[in-house]
């Protein structure tokens, strides 16, 4: 889906959590746009200036002290200005949340050079006497805004807030932190309605890859200054500077989905600074871009089959019916509300959106029945939700940030010819999602203007404190096998693996007493569970 909010490295399948009492709220906030519209300072400027102080973090590094980071004292000794957040309407009390901007180097290879602002939001711990420190959050994407999402999700983290300051942030390249912009709403709408993401002809294939190249060119034209510096490794370095300025000896962190790769990258770069880290809905660190695409093809097919079983349908028969529906949409789109149409691309997107959470399955049933009756509106509404399109036709820039971060990371760039060659394998895994993700493996970073850092991320963290890694057996976007691989790659005695036998993208906050209790025992009391524990 050219220009959509997608998964890291594979591209278009988002890894933002969408499960349970906590994460469902978080996703609603992310998809609805900014609930807290930002910080009082401009987080997107690149400059050499610094911030003043009014309300400060507690306790911060003394001015002039460089810690052991090797960064200049101007950065490690900065005092954050915590002020009122712009906007409102979050699920949490507006007055409980303050916003600030952290200065970080644009290029860590030149730490004395230009800086950019990283937008933060914080609500302080309720019990100052037993306060542990700050707990940083990342809700996935990449491209998800923590400043928008965390305040709305905060009621689900009440137990954690007793002893932690809850801290959300927009990673570099996201919204208020030098957010990447690549194309207009009109250009995005045109791509969704005219570009076939599963091209069947030479002309459709040419249009598909031209649109991919145009997207990257747009990012370079509109955001070329920051585009080379939005990688996950740089975001991890930003988190360590957050740790220093917030006054924490070690980093405590809860990362969902793409946030697990960010957390694993942090652990590799700063193993001695790892505190209590939870990685939930884990991105497989052993898979390259093609491997991620295959993993997700399997994951979404598995989720689709679980959904079909829940309706009483044979999974094979149901899969064939849905594949036939999508083919019919490719030949002739269905009419939808507002004079719009549901094409194959948007139909696949709508189905994908509904498979993130078991709670959306009834909505999928109704949408598929409506499509069978000739009405594309319900599936199109699901696709709009996924694509962050509001009723006015405006799109979030999360889709731009997500693609830019993914392509700054991955050096795996399959050619169109390689995509055609591997397509049969993808279609064998899933006739519904295989073409969608097989082509995407090549199209996502096609002719991207920035070279990728690595084939696969490095997450080994010898000597780090134990890190809790959670996989859900029915997870569509990040199949549960990746959690075991993450735990193994973190290293013996570091990665502690927990399996949740259930559905949905993300386990903690879903209401399972075993999962929620294990996570809270670990974060609040540092009780490390047995590696291999299973909750069902």
Steps between C-alpha positions, in 0.01 A plus 500: 500500500703787376517758770323299767590437858680169485725254669866559529713371216226298338325828457132524489368280779505714811637361824313738724324304778124467480405265779333521835392762749824697482633461151164540329477844656854573387425410143180704500704797609763441236252457218283792604800734494650715769300503821765712659590718206860544602749678716529868552845493338557415136637146494578502132760769459866427437717753680788549739295671768395374838198509725439688823353352814194553709356174630786249485530124485596328825789471573702601191869481421688803624582760233842445351509128580536279195399174670681216317322564172775695328243767413559869569393642835261735321290192420552276803453788741196656338198572717162416351227761495182314598197703402140461399434282197312653214158357418311261723224245508713207609374218719728623778465824690657772287653667805685180590700511178782741431702532182861592431758489222834322530794616289686215329771497232366479147808289420661306784816492289513878556365545854608865514314581178135567426232380739136408464223499757343178629149556635424343838193471719498391864267431790680452828488204735226510761712366787816706526632296793516174301570658159730285285565751223374573151331238282534576130245367247500430128175377345640383167462588137769613449356846479264487798479812717554436869400857582158439351457138606623464856262746672200323346637157591608602851193370690617150411834568666368618835688228690828601340446870564496443873879469485602632157482828319333402172693653208396498136694647212486551126812331358709701259326533165155466663244782524637757750859369488601620155217300346566380147256610229503349152180571307172686519164356598391527138805303383438237767134463403594468134749223581244302699242522224718455190805289592451123502712356781474152349582585137383252238634668185822665392328838502370453855843385616666802342249735669551325833877542505484853360268597785742342750790699357290817497417454867869487595576798279224693676650419840839626384353819357291583807712353784847446357682654798377245751439201271852346535479513882168336589633148554407286799858509629485880518164482678658260752780750560236766556343277766830479685528878502142508633612266778787731595297820494207340685746401771475120479800278559346231279231504231159349576291444188183340362505448124231349280551365150757716318576628849652159573759553230571844640537348847722219375718750315532709817601191698771421246642853498473558877488160677637641825217757506216247462260512792158335478407454134182334371476413130147398396382388150855442387648575161726208402858638506635205300287581193600737223245698298397198293488283810275751675266499201478121512449505877212741468345308212493196728381704797207662325401175330506329840284778648262478203461126549435546872236758412337268245491215752323732744223552242460126441657509154764263373820711485595380151156566358477837671844602376401411143181706531687806626769466233225482238338814644828689473549386142152624417590837654807508278278460194219728616509709820187519715316826561538648848370793700584853390539406136817304572590146394643192668778355285716194562769701680255660743307175545816318605587787731159485668531126562849554639378765743233271644750219566703698753253424777244230569261774610485617135393163360123573512567822309689300237210255466257787440738668253552182298126439486440858384762456228331179387177701478668766285581765764870582550444761771573292815826355364600845378437641849736239642760591239465870587556417865815311411625772266440780753255675267243724665154589372632810324748295297807606697771246578738481794871541427566183701507315168787718382700460820447126505633444153792737550612328820461154348704588194768678704545169682487228236760448229296218341361642176358225273461591135173475305638189331573340838148586616349321201719196567404464866131576450390132466648420841307786659176398330548143619520626858187714454291564188346796687810680630782343300485725195449808716812434709710331233493805273537725800833344598642655184287812470530632853852646469529502121754764393502641852726806524673385821707184542384254766714425805479123518356175369365405844515697826758414763342440841756294689544651845757305703508607863162673491243448774221251412257626233143366485398397146134414424346322200130430433416183306225667296689820424447591135751781447792364704469119509582351838806309377690829488484538878706187560753615241526840666555339840770276354677784320497723807714231657500235771381638830377819331198406289216356712224356281128508587234350269134600509266247341241736358404737221599855420798720439647559844438315827559736792194707576266249338346397830667160541587476872804281437655734243411823677614367836830372363579831333407708805694275738803547276468877452395588854685244712765374255374145534642325193279210383636165391615499140241317290201581719162454326177689572171387349 
